[in-house]
Amino acid sequence: GNYESVAVDNSNVLNPVFFTTEDNSKGELRRFVADGNGWDSLHEGGVTTYLEFLDGNNFQWTSSLSAGEKSASKHYPNSEGIAYHNSTLYFVSKTIK
């Protein structure tokens, strides 16, 4: 991917969770749950899922890249910055006018 920014939830040091944004119209927000820990965790494998907004202010993490891209295109195109703080994930996106 063409990643714009990254945030890390390391509240469980044995399984850090990485979030990335992509600055394009279908740039899905990714969540990578690492199998390992520490700086080597990105090289040990893990599970990648994608943010998908559902009806009624609900969302899920899906393994479907196409569902993540469709959701990004409709709800959060061109994601920019991202941060994780106090169990809350924040990110911003820009819209085309």
Buried (B, 14 or more C-beta within 10 A) or exposed (E): EEEBBBBBBBEEEEBBBBBBBBBBEBBBBBBBBBEBBEEEBEEEEBEBBBBBBEEEEEEEBBEEBEBBBBBBBEEBBBBBEBBBEEEEBEBEBEEEE
